[in-house]
Amino acid sequence: MAVLTRERALTRGTEIALIDEFGETAWAALDARVNALVHALRGLGLKAGDTLAVVLGNRREWFEVALACAHGGFVYVPVNWHWVADELAYVFQDAQAAAVVVEPRYAEAVAVALRDPRGAGVRAVIAIGGAEKDALREEPRAASYEALIAAAPAHEPEDQAMGGPMFYTSGTTGRPKGVRGALAAARGVPPEMLQMMGASFTRFFPIPGRTLLCGPFYHSAQWAFSFLPLAAGSSVVMQHKFDAAGVLDLIDRCGVTNLHLVPTQMKRLLDLPADVKARFSGRSLAIAIHGAAPCPPAVKRGMIEWWGEKISEYYGSTEGSIISLITAPEWLAKGGSVGKPSEMVEVLVIGDDGRPVPPGTDGQLYFRNLSGADFVYHNDPEKTAAAHLAPGVFTTGDVGRIDADGYLWLSDRKIDMIISGGVNIYPAEIEGVLNAHPAVEDCAVIGVPDEEYGESVKAIVVAKPDAIPGAALAAELIAHCRVLLAGYKAPRSVDFIDAIPRSAAGKIQKKPLRDPYWRGAERRI
């Protein structure tokens, strides 16, 4: 039996481990399928350290793949399912993906990406739900996921070794970069390490319990707050596309004990009709933890008034995991703080002169994981070096302070990044696409306040002399971006100006562009 499912398969074999829109899987069945999938992947020629790109929605097979990689020593790349074929082909090549796992919802874009020369290194395409007979019917590398599992033995694999995710996060200089943390870089580490990591989540919520996954599993926070509890013995019920009323129903109907939310989801919950909210009991729920983006105080307060002290907030990143945590009572007393740093994290607040600043003074935030964990950006030593003050000491690019009581506060963002709906968006990638349009002389992309998403993407454009600035050109530029980028990266609005402010070195000066839009706002990020 697989290490991470063995105990549950033996003692709770008929209990449900996973629930999605298509059905349920019990612990014993999950154990057998994970064993078979490890054998099947090895049968396709994958070896420990090889990489799979996974283009799946929130469904049970995603957890099977993650568990199989955790026992076979494979690295897996959770691919954003909104990406278009050009973005997919780039990641297939950059991650050196030996195999791709895909379902019908995303098979068309994957099929196009595989025909791109950058997809030539993919040796196997594992299709779920009949995609190998539809969008991938002309793809000679495609094989049925279920057929592979059915043909493989279900006994416990030998030489089990931990494998883990490499999340791609967009970069300040263009294309996304893979974050290779401890789980993706491990060699010879047993899968039990993941059990220990999952068990540590008891400081957040009950384990075993029942987790609700209602955000995309490709996001590092959604992965951490669902897969790690599963590894420690919790079951998971999942919703593929967030639906606020459906979340309330799932919590009550399935006995959910914990879930992860982003502020946009919290606002949509608050905006539900009064009669829908009145039907919600929430008796099973122990904690709703939120993060990934700054939360407007009115939204946070509204959720606390509705759900009570079950609301807790964390601050963290794909690179640095969870840095701090604040409970509802603490937040009410320290409104605006993101809590006290974890006992495993040292926070350094550094001034412009490169030296630590006194308590209560703003500076760039750097963090050191006291366990020694660190990360690198895949294929990008320069970006890795830029994110580190010293080995093991990294920054998220945020500016903030530590107060006299030891609480961490965020005040601004130093790196060029937009967080919209909890998703990181880097302007450089969008600016590169806009600058390729024949009507664009120069451009800059910034984040502006958005009531629902926190920030939205705005393009500031200098049109070429023969182009006519206005609504028609703005619509054309947005459509141009949507062809080459995932929809969430495309500007929601375009403003035209005469010149983009630049430094003597030619660097875009974003602050004077951002300031008019953020004037009067309660926050800067």
N, C-alpha and C positions, 0 to 999 in steps of 0.2 A: 504494500500500500504506500501511497505517496505520503511523505513526512507531514505535510501541512493538512492533509485530510484524514490521516490514519485514525486518530483518536475518535473523531466524529463518525467515521464510517463504522467503527467497531461499537461505539456506545449509543450513537444517535442516528443509525443508518437510514431509518425510514423518515426521519424528520427532514423538513424542507431546508435546503441550503440557499437556493437561488430561485427568484421569481422574476419573470419578465412578461412582456405583453404576449409572448407566444406559449408560455407554460411554466412548469416548475421542475426542479431537479433536486432529488434528495441527496444526502451526504454520501451514502454508499455508491449511488450511481455517479455522482461527481468524482469520487475517488477513482472508480474504474475508468471513466472517460479521460481523466487527467493522465493516468498511467498509460493508456492506449495512445494518447496524443504525444506523449514524450517518445514512445517507441516509433510512432508514425513520422515525427519530425526527424528523428535520427535515421529512419529508413529513407528519407528524402535526401540524406547526405549532410544534414546540419550537424555541426559539432559545437561543443561548449565554446562560447565567445562569439558565435555567429549571430547575425542580427535579423529579426523579423520586423517588417513594417506591418502594422495592424490598422486596417481601415474599417472599423466596425462601429455601430451605434451601441447604445446601452442595451446589451443583451447577454444572456447567460454564457454564450461561447467566448465572449471577451474574457470573462473570469477563468474559463477553462484554459485559454491560451496563456494568460498571465501565470496561472498555477503551473502549467506545463513548462514554461520558461524558467520558473522559480526552481524546478527540479532538474531541468536539463542543462542549466548553465547558459541559456540563450539570453541575449539582449533583445528587448522588444521596444519598438518605437510606436507609441500611441499617436496615430496620425489624426490631425484635425479633419473631421469629415466635411467641413465646409470648403476645403482647399480644392482648387481647380487642377486640371491635368498638369499644367506647367509647374505648379508648386509641388505636386506629388512626384513628378519625375525628378525634380531637384533633390527631394529628400531621399528617394530610392537610391540615387547615386551617392549623395553625401554620406548617408548612413551605411553605405555598402550593404544594402539589404540583400540577403541571400534568398529570402522568401517574403511573399506578401500574402496576408490574410484579408479577405474582403467579403462583403455581403452585397446583396442585390441593390440596396439603396445607393451604393457608391461605385458599383461595378463599371458603369459607363466611363466615368472619369479615370478610374484605374486602368481600364482597357486602353484608353488613349495614352496615358502616361507610360504604359508598358511598351507601346509601339515607338515611343521616343527613344533615341539612342541612349539617353541616360537611364533607361530601364533595362538595358541589355544585361546588366549584372545580376538581375533577379533570376534565380534558378528554378524556383517553384512558386506557383500561384495557388493558394488554397482557398477555394470558393465555398461559401456558406449559402444555404437556401436556394440551390439550383442556379447560382450565378454562372457556373461553368457551362450551363446549357443555354444561357441567354446572352448577356453582354459579353461574356468571355468565351463564347462558343468557338471562335476562331483563334483562341490563344492556346498554342500547343503546350505551354507550361502549366495549364490549369488542371486541377484535380479537385474532386469533391471532398469537402471536410468530413462529412459523415461516412463516406466510403473509406477514407483513410483510417478513421477511428474503428470502423467495423472490421477492417482487415488486420488491425494491429492487436497484439496480445494485451491483456488487461492486467498482467501481473506487475509487481513492483519493479520499476527500472533499477538497474545497477548504476553505480557511480553518480549518484545524485549530487548536484552542485547548484548553489544559488545563482539565479540569473534575475535580472530586473529591468526596469524601464530606463530609456533615455528619452527624456522629453525635449521637444524642440521649442525653443523660445525665440521670437524674432530678434533681430540684431539692430544696433544703432547704425550699422553701415550697410544694411541691405538684407540679404537672405537670412532666414532663420538658422540658428545654430543649435546643435544637440548639446544638452547638459549631461555630462557623464559624471554622475555622483557615485557614491559608494556601492549602490546596488548594481549599477551597470558596469562598474569596473572590477567587481569582486572576482577573485580567482581562488578556487579551492575552499570557498566558504560554504558551510553546510546550509541547507534550507531552514534549519531550526532558527537561524538568525532572524528570519522574517517573522517567525512565531514570537520571538522575544520583542521585536519591534511592535507587532500587533498588540501584545499583552500590555505594552507601555501605554496604550491608549485608554487603559482603565482610568487614567487621571482625567479623561475627558467624558467618558460615558460607560455604561455597563457592558461588560463582555463576560459571557456571551449575551448578545441582545439581538435586535433586528435593525439593520441599517437601511435607510432609504437613500438611494442614489437618484437624484433628480437633476443633476447637471452632467455635462459630458465627461465620460470616463477618460477621455484623452487629456483632460486638464489635471495637472499634478495634484491639486488639492482634492478634487473629486476622487482621484485614484487613491490617495492616502487615506481619506476618510471612508472608504468603502472596502478596498482590497485588504488593507492591513487589519481591520476588524474581522474580515472573513478569515484571514490567516490565523487569527487568534480564537476563532470559534463562533463568531456571529454569523447570522444569515443575512442575506441582502435581497431587498426587493427594489426593483428599478423601474424608472419611468424614462422612456427614450427622449421625449421632447417635453420640456417643462410645461406643466399645466397647473395653475395655482389651485383650482378647485379639485383637480385630480390628486394633488399632493395631500390635501386635507383628507380626502376619501381614503387614500392609501395608508396614511398614518393610523386612522381609526380602524379600518377594515383589516389591516395586516398586523396591527399591534407594534408599530414602529417605535423603537426606543430612542433613536438618534438620527439626525440628518445634518447635512452640510448645505448652507445657503450662501448666495452672494446677494449684495444689497438690491440689485434689480429684481431678483426673485422675491425678496422680502416686500418690496413696494407693490409688486403684483398681488401678493397675498393680502396686503392691507387694502388694496383697491377692490377686492371682491365684494359683491353685494352683501348687505348686512345679514340677509336670511341664510346665505351660504356659510358665512362665518359663524352664525349662531348655532348651526347644526354640528359644528366641530367640537368634539369633546377633548381630544388630545391627552386622555388619561394615561395612555401607555408611554407618552413621550417624556424622556428624562432630560434631554438636552438638544437644542438646536444651535449648532456652532456656525458662525459666519466669518468670512474673510475674503481675501482675493482682491478687494477694492475698498477704498474709504466708504464708510456708510454715512449718509446724511443723518444728522442727529434726530430729525423729526421721524424718520423711518425707524431708527433704532428704538426711540422712545415708544413709538406706536406698537412695535412688536412686543416690547416688554410689558406694556399695559395690557396687551391681548393675551400673550402666552406666559407672562410672569417671569420669574427668575430663571427660566429654562434657557434664556438667550445668553450665549457667551461668544466672545469675539477673539480671534487670534490674528497675529501678524506674522507673515512668513513669505517664502518665495520658493520657486522651483529649485533654485540653487541652494538655499539655506534651510529648507523645511520650516518647522514652526519655531519662531523666535520668541514670541510673547503671547500671553493669554490674559483676558480680563473678563470677569463674570459680570452679570447684570448689576448686582449691588455695588460692585467696585466702579462700574461705569457711571452709575447714577451719582456716585460721590466724586468721580474724577472724569466727568463727561468730556470726551475728546481723546483721552489716552487710549493706547492700544495694550496697556497692561504692563505687568512686571515681566522682564525677560525670564525665560526658562533657566532652571539651575544648571542646564547643560550649555548655556550660551553666554559668552562675555560680550558686552556691548561697548564699543569704543566710539566716542563722539569727537571727530577730528575737524579742526578749523582749517581755514584756507592756507595757513602756514605749515600744515602737515603735523601740527601738534595737538594733543588732547585739549579740550576746552573745559572750563569749570562747570559743575552741575548747574542745570537751568539755562545753559547757553546753547544756542543752535549750532550745529555743525553737521558734516556729512557722517552718516552712520555706517560703521563697519562692525562686523560680527566674527567671532571665533567660536566654533563648535568645540567644546572642551573634550569631546570624545575623540577628536582628531580628524573627524570627517571633513572632507573638502570636495571640490569638484573641478572639472576642466570643461571648457567649451570644445566640443569635438571638432577637430581639424582647424582650430583657431587659437594658437598660442598667444597671439597679440591681444585678442579679446579677453582671454583668461588672465593675462598679466594686468590688463587695464582694470579688471574687477577686483584685484587683490592689492592690499596695502603691503602685505607680507605673506609668506606661505601660510595658508590656513586662515587668513584674515581677509574677508571679502566684503563688498558693499552691494546693496540692492539699488543704489543710486538715490536713496531717499535722504532728506535732510530732517533732523529732529533734535531732541534733547532728552536727557534724563532728569526728572525733578528730584527734589530733596527726599521724597519718599521712595525713590527707586522706580517710578513709573516712566514708561517710554512714551514720548509724544512725537508725532510726525507733523512737519510744518510745510514741507515743499518737496519737490522732486528735482534732483540735479541732472539725472540722465534724461535724454530725449525719449520719453515714453508716454503713451496714452493708455489708460485703463478704462475700457468701455464694457460694462456688464460683467466685470470680473476677468476680462480677457486682456492680456498685454498686447498692445499694437505699437510697432515702432515706425515712426514717420519716414525714416530713410527708405524703407522698402516701397512705400507709396510714392514718395517723391521721385524715385527712380522710374516708376511706371509713368507718372505724369510728365516728366521731362522728355519722355520719348514721344509724346503726342506732338504733331506738327504745329499745333496752335499755341504751344506753351513756350514762352521765352525763359521764364524762371518760375520757381514755385517753392513753397514751404508748407508743411503739414503740421497742424497743431491740434491739441485737444481743447475743447471748449465745454463749459458746464452743460450738463444734460440732466433733467429732472429724473428720468427713468434709468438711464445707463451710467450716471455719474459723470462721464465725459463722452463726447461724440467727436468724430473725426471731421475736421474742417480743412479744406485746401485754400491756401492764399496763393493766387496765381497772377503772374504778369503775362499778359497775352502778347503774342507777336504782333508787329505793326499791321499785318494784313488780316488779323483775326478780329472779330467783333465781340468784346466782352458782354456778357449778359446771360440770361436764363438759358438760352438755347445752347451756348457753349458750355455752361456749367453742367447741363444734363449730358452733353456729349462726353465731357471729361469723366463724369461719374460712371457712365456706361463703359467707357474705355477701361477704367480701373476694374470694373466687375468682370471683364473678359479675362484679365491676367491675374487677378487676385481674388481671394475669397471675399464674399459679399460684405462680411463684417469689417474688412479693412478699407473698403471703398469710402471715400468722403461722403458724408451726409449732406454737406453744403459746400459751396465754393464762393469765395469773395475775390474780387479782382482789385488789384492796386497797381500803382505805377512802377514801384521798385521794391525788391526784397532787401531789408536792411542786412548788411554783411559787415563782418570785421575786416580789418586791414589784411588779414590772412585769407579772406574769402569765406569764412564760416558764417552760416546763417545765424542771425541774432533773433532767437525765438522769443525772448522776454518782451520786447516792445510789441511783438505781434500778438502775444497771448494777453498782455495786460488789459487791453480794452474789454475783452470778453469776460475776464474774471473780476473786473472792478465791481465791488459791492458784494461779491460772493463771500460766504462764511469760511471758505477754505481755499487753498491754492492747489490742491490735488484731489 
